[in-house]
């Protein structure tokens, strides 16, 4: 069974979670991202700060239902970073692709 992390009804940053490393399918599966807000982003913890993966996995209101395929990601701590804006409520999935 592939490594999978799902979140339901996120309105602010997700709790930190661990990934074992590899290539991942990163999705905002459903919900609402506030229009004209900062993008919601999947990030990893590096030296005490959450930073963009390369290439960044950012989602705006028109991206709900879409997926980004990551390059090779190292094992580590990750989270969904969500700006403080009224109207966010998303469901997400991170699934190991290899």
N, CA and C atoms as a LAMMPS dump frame, in Angstrom:
ITEM: TIMESTEP
0
ITEM: NUMBER OF ATOMS
294
ITEM: BOX BOUNDS ff ff ff
-5.0000000000000000e+02 5.0000000000000000e+02
-5.0000000000000000e+02 5.0000000000000000e+02
-5.0000000000000000e+02 5.0000000000000000e+02
ITEM: ATOMS id mol type element x y z
1 1 1 N 0.846 -1.18 0
2 1 2 C 0 0 0
3 1 3 C 0.891 1.243 0
4 2 1 N 0.586 2.237 -0.861
5 2 2 C 1.436 3.417 -0.92
6 2 3 C 1.289 4.295 0.326
7 3 1 N 2.323 5.055 0.586
8 3 2 C 2.303 6.022 1.69
9 3 3 C 1.326 7.144 1.323
10 4 1 N 0.368 7.431 2.201
11 4 2 C -0.657 8.439 1.937
12 4 3 C -0.915 9.26 3.188
13 5 1 N -1.039 10.592 3.008
14 5 2 C -1.442 11.487 4.099
15 5 3 C -2.593 12.334 3.575
16 6 1 N -3.741 12.236 4.233
17 6 2 C -4.924 13.02 3.859
18 6 3 C -5.26 13.996 4.978
19 7 1 N -5.787 15.149 4.593
20 7 2 C -6.32 16.11 5.553
21 7 3 C -7.717 16.5 5.096
22 8 1 N -8.603 16.692 6.056
23 8 2 C -9.987 17.062 5.774
24 8 3 C -10.297 18.414 6.416
25 9 1 N -11 19.26 5.686
26 9 2 C -11.518 20.521 6.213
27 9 3 C -10.45 21.434 6.806
28 10 1 N -9.325 21.572 6.109
29 10 2 C -8.278 22.489 6.576
30 10 3 C -8.714 23.929 6.361
31 11 1 N -8.604 24.74 7.406
32 11 2 C -8.873 26.169 7.3
33 11 3 C -7.642 26.986 7.701
34 12 1 N -6.638 26.314 8.26
35 12 2 C -5.356 26.92 8.603
36 12 3 C -4.278 25.862 8.412
37 13 1 N -3.034 26.211 8.738
38 13 2 C -1.928 25.27 8.537
39 13 3 C -2.29 23.883 9.071
40 14 1 N -1.854 22.857 8.341
41 14 2 C -2.059 21.495 8.836
42 14 3 C -1.082 21.218 9.972
43 15 1 N -1.348 20.176 10.719
44 15 2 C -0.353 19.685 11.668
45 15 3 C 0.84 19.185 10.865
46 16 1 N 2.02 19.276 11.441
47 16 2 C 3.209 18.734 10.783
48 16 3 C 3.054 17.23 10.633
49 17 1 N 3.591 16.685 9.528
50 17 2 C 3.552 15.242 9.321
51 17 3 C 4.834 14.784 8.649
52 18 1 N 5.109 13.499 8.779
53 18 2 C 6.343 12.911 8.259
54 18 3 C 6.084 12.191 6.938
55 19 1 N 7.037 12.342 6.021
56 19 2 C 7.039 11.547 4.793
57 19 3 C 8.364 10.798 4.725
58 20 1 N 8.316 9.613 4.155
59 20 2 C 9.484 8.746 4.105
60 20 3 C 10.449 9.051 2.976
61 21 1 N 10.084 9.945 2.068
62 21 2 C 10.95 10.302 0.948
63 21 3 C 10.545 9.577 -0.318
64 22 1 N 10.658 10.27 -1.446
65 22 2 C 10.308 9.707 -2.744
66 22 3 C 9.636 10.757 -3.606
67 23 1 N 8.925 10.309 -4.609
68 23 2 C 8.154 11.185 -5.49
69 23 3 C 6.697 11.08 -5.066
70 24 1 N 6.025 12.237 -4.94
71 24 2 C 4.668 12.272 -4.408
72 24 3 C 3.71 12.988 -5.345
73 25 1 N 2.478 12.522 -5.343
74 25 2 C 1.358 13.187 -5.977
75 25 3 C 0.724 14.055 -4.889
76 26 1 N 0.689 15.384 -5.11
77 26 2 C 0.258 16.355 -4.104
78 26 3 C -1.014 17.017 -4.618
79 27 1 N -2.125 16.875 -3.885
80 27 2 C -3.425 17.311 -4.4
81 27 3 C -4.227 18.118 -3.395
82 28 1 N -4.943 19.109 -3.909
83 28 2 C -6.078 19.701 -3.199
84 28 3 C -7.28 19.045 -3.856
85 29 1 N -7.839 18.056 -3.182
86 29 2 C -8.842 17.192 -3.807
87 29 3 C -10.204 17.859 -3.939
88 30 1 N -10.561 18.683 -2.959
89 30 2 C -11.864 19.362 -3
90 30 3 C -11.872 20.481 -1.984
91 31 1 N -12.938 21.256 -1.991
92 31 2 C -13.095 22.332 -1.029
93 31 3 C -13.07 23.69 -1.681
94 32 1 N -12.704 24.687 -0.891
95 32 2 C -12.714 26.067 -1.349
96 32 3 C -11.439 26.777 -0.909
97 33 1 N -10.787 27.446 -1.851
98 33 2 C -9.662 28.332 -1.562
99 33 3 C -10.168 29.745 -1.838
100 34 1 N -10.013 30.627 -0.87
101 34 2 C -10.525 31.989 -1.015
102 34 3 C -9.918 32.661 -2.245
103 35 1 N -10.77 33.332 -3.008
104 35 2 C -10.344 34.07 -4.195
105 35 3 C -9.502 35.268 -3.75
106 36 1 N -8.473 35.583 -4.515
107 36 2 C -7.564 36.708 -4.266
108 36 3 C -6.815 36.583 -2.942
109 37 1 N -6.603 35.373 -2.47
110 37 2 C -5.791 35.166 -1.272
111 37 3 C -4.444 34.608 -1.705
112 38 1 N -3.507 34.555 -0.768
113 38 2 C -2.229 33.911 -1.057
114 38 3 C -2.474 32.439 -1.363
115 39 1 N -1.61 31.869 -2.178
116 39 2 C -1.739 30.459 -2.53
117 39 3 C -1.556 29.575 -1.301
118 40 1 N -2.257 28.457 -1.319
119 40 2 C -2.035 27.405 -0.33
120 40 3 C -0.852 26.596 -0.846
121 41 1 N 0.061 26.237 0.051
122 41 2 C 1.302 25.609 -0.404
123 41 3 C 1.676 24.414 0.455
124 42 1 N 2.188 23.381 -0.207
125 42 2 C 2.753 22.209 0.448
126 42 3 C 4.229 22.509 0.678
127 43 1 N 4.701 22.461 1.948
128 43 2 C 6.073 22.854 2.266
129 43 3 C 6.753 21.828 3.155
130 44 1 N 8.103 21.926 3.191
131 44 2 C 8.871 21.043 4.064
132 44 3 C 9.68 21.856 5.058
133 45 1 N 9.994 21.241 6.194
134 45 2 C 10.747 21.879 7.27
135 45 3 C 12.24 21.729 6.999
136 46 1 N 12.937 22.867 6.93
137 46 2 C 14.387 22.888 6.714
138 46 3 C 14.991 23.869 7.712
139 47 1 N 15.863 23.392 8.567
140 47 2 C 16.544 24.249 9.552
141 47 3 C 15.575 25.123 10.342
142 48 1 N 14.468 24.546 10.769
143 48 2 C 13.525 25.247 11.626
144 48 3 C 12.501 26.126 10.932
145 49 1 N 12.515 26.168 9.588
146 49 2 C 11.548 26.999 8.856
147 49 3 C 10.894 26.178 7.75
148 50 1 N 9.62 26.44 7.487
149 50 2 C 8.951 25.767 6.376
150 50 3 C 9.255 26.52 5.092
151 51 1 N 9.712 25.777 4.08
152 51 2 C 10.12 26.362 2.803
153 51 3 C 9.449 25.609 1.659
154 52 1 N 9.427 26.259 0.492
155 52 2 C 8.85 25.64 -0.703
156 52 3 C 9.654 24.428 -1.114
157 53 1 N 8.953 23.436 -1.647
158 53 2 C 9.665 22.33 -2.29
159 53 3 C 10.065 22.821 -3.678
160 54 1 N 10.882 22.062 -4.379
161 54 2 C 11.34 22.46 -5.71
162 54 3 C 10.894 21.418 -6.727
163 55 1 N 10.025 21.774 -7.679
164 55 2 C 9.348 23.068 -7.847
165 55 3 C 8.235 23.221 -6.812
166 56 1 N 7.841 24.48 -6.523
167 56 2 C 6.796 24.711 -5.519
168 56 3 C 5.483 24.026 -5.876
169 57 1 N 4.757 23.595 -4.853
170 57 2 C 3.417 23.013 -5.032
171 57 3 C 2.431 23.985 -4.404
172 58 1 N 1.994 24.962 -5.225
173 58 2 C 1.068 26.008 -4.772
174 58 3 C -0.271 25.838 -5.466
175 59 1 N -1.33 26.17 -4.731
176 59 2 C -2.682 26.012 -5.246
177 59 3 C -3.477 27.293 -4.968
178 60 1 N -4.189 27.797 -5.984
179 60 2 C -5.093 28.94 -5.832
180 60 3 C -6.515 28.447 -6.084
181 61 1 N -7.476 29.353 -6.015
182 61 2 C -8.888 28.952 -6.081
183 61 3 C -9.234 28.137 -7.324
184 62 1 N -8.615 28.418 -8.443
185 62 2 C -8.925 27.679 -9.675
186 62 3 C -8.228 26.319 -9.743
187 63 1 N -7.39 25.997 -8.749
188 63 2 C -6.644 24.732 -8.746
189 63 3 C -7.294 23.631 -7.923
190 64 1 N -8.43 23.916 -7.283
191 64 2 C -9.095 22.872 -6.488
192 64 3 C -9.43 21.707 -7.417
193 65 1 N -9.058 20.51 -7.001
194 65 2 C -9.253 19.317 -7.814
195 65 3 C -8.028 18.943 -8.627
196 66 1 N -6.971 19.732 -8.527
197 66 2 C -5.772 19.448 -9.327
198 66 3 C -4.671 18.806 -8.486
199 67 1 N -3.677 18.294 -9.19
200 67 2 C -2.573 17.552 -8.579
201 67 3 C -1.252 18.053 -9.135
202 68 1 N -0.232 18.09 -8.28
203 68 2 C 1.139 18.386 -8.694
204 68 3 C 1.977 17.141 -8.402
205 69 1 N 2.858 16.801 -9.32
206 69 2 C 3.782 15.688 -9.099
207 69 3 C 5.119 16.275 -8.677
208 70 1 N 5.611 15.858 -7.512
209 70 2 C 6.87 16.396 -6.994
210 70 3 C 8.057 15.745 -7.698
211 71 1 N 9.192 16.416 -7.582
212 71 2 C 10.455 15.757 -7.876
213 71 3 C 10.761 14.901 -6.647
214 72 1 N 11.908 14.278 -6.62
215 72 2 C 12.31 13.448 -5.486
216 72 3 C 12.398 14.305 -4.225
217 73 1 N 11.611 13.958 -3.218
218 73 2 C 11.62 14.675 -1.938
219 73 3 C 12.328 13.83 -0.889
220 74 1 N 13.107 14.478 -0.015
221 74 2 C 13.767 13.721 1.05
222 74 3 C 12.775 13.353 2.154
223 75 1 N 13.131 12.357 2.932
224 75 2 C 12.349 12.052 4.134
225 75 3 C 12.403 13.274 5.038
226 76 1 N 11.311 13.557 5.734
227 76 2 C 11.33 14.703 6.63
228 76 3 C 9.942 15.126 7.059
229 77 1 N 9.876 16.338 7.598
230 77 2 C 8.648 16.915 8.125
231 77 3 C 8.063 17.877 7.097
232 78 1 N 6.764 17.765 6.889
233 78 2 C 6.051 18.572 5.898
234 78 3 C 4.779 19.125 6.515
235 79 1 N 4.165 20.11 5.828
236 79 2 C 2.85 20.609 6.225
237 79 3 C 2.214 21.333 5.035
238 80 1 N 0.919 21.551 5.141
239 80 2 C 0.194 22.439 4.243
240 80 3 C 0.201 23.808 4.905
241 81 1 N 0.703 24.819 4.196
242 81 2 C 0.763 26.184 4.71
243 81 3 C -0.386 26.97 4.087
244 82 1 N -1.243 27.502 4.94
245 82 2 C -2.462 28.166 4.493
246 82 3 C -2.493 29.565 5.084
247 83 1 N -2.651 30.566 4.217
248 83 2 C -2.705 31.957 4.667
249 83 3 C -3.945 32.189 5.521
250 84 1 N -3.868 33.195 6.35
251 84 2 C -5.014 33.553 7.175
252 84 3 C -5.973 34.373 6.327
253 85 1 N -6.925 33.713 5.736
254 85 2 C -7.936 34.384 4.905
255 85 3 C -9.268 33.708 5.149
256 86 1 N -10.298 34.485 5.199
257 86 2 C -11.629 33.926 5.386
258 86 3 C -12.032 33.174 4.121
259 87 1 N -12.526 31.981 4.257
260 87 2 C -13.054 31.261 3.118
261 87 3 C -12.312 29.997 2.729
262 88 1 N -11.155 29.72 3.329
263 88 2 C -10.461 28.474 3.015
264 88 3 C -11.13 27.312 3.742
265 89 1 N -11.29 26.208 3.038
266 89 2 C -11.752 24.958 3.625
267 89 3 C -11.451 23.887 2.585
268 90 1 N -10.338 23.18 2.77
269 90 2 C -9.875 22.257 1.721
270 90 3 C -9.649 20.854 2.261
271 91 1 N -9.698 19.904 1.331
272 91 2 C -9.328 18.515 1.573
273 91 3 C -8.111 18.232 0.698
274 92 1 N -7.13 17.559 1.271
275 92 2 C -5.867 17.334 0.561
276 92 3 C -5.454 15.873 0.605
277 93 1 N -4.574 15.526 -0.316
278 93 2 C -3.989 14.178 -0.331
279 93 3 C -2.541 14.28 -0.799
280 94 1 N -1.67 13.576 -0.117
281 94 2 C -0.277 13.423 -0.522
282 94 3 C -0.034 11.919 -0.607
283 95 1 N 0.265 11.43 -1.818
284 95 2 C 0.378 9.996 -2.042
285 95 3 C 1.717 9.698 -2.7
286 96 1 N 2.45 8.752 -2.133
287 96 2 C 3.729 8.368 -2.72
288 96 3 C 3.483 7.73 -4.078
289 97 1 N 4.203 8.231 -5.085
290 97 2 C 3.979 7.787 -6.447
291 97 3 C 4.961 6.698 -6.88
292 98 1 N 6.012 6.481 -6.136
293 98 2 C 6.991 5.452 -6.531
294 98 3 C 7.299 4.521 -5.389
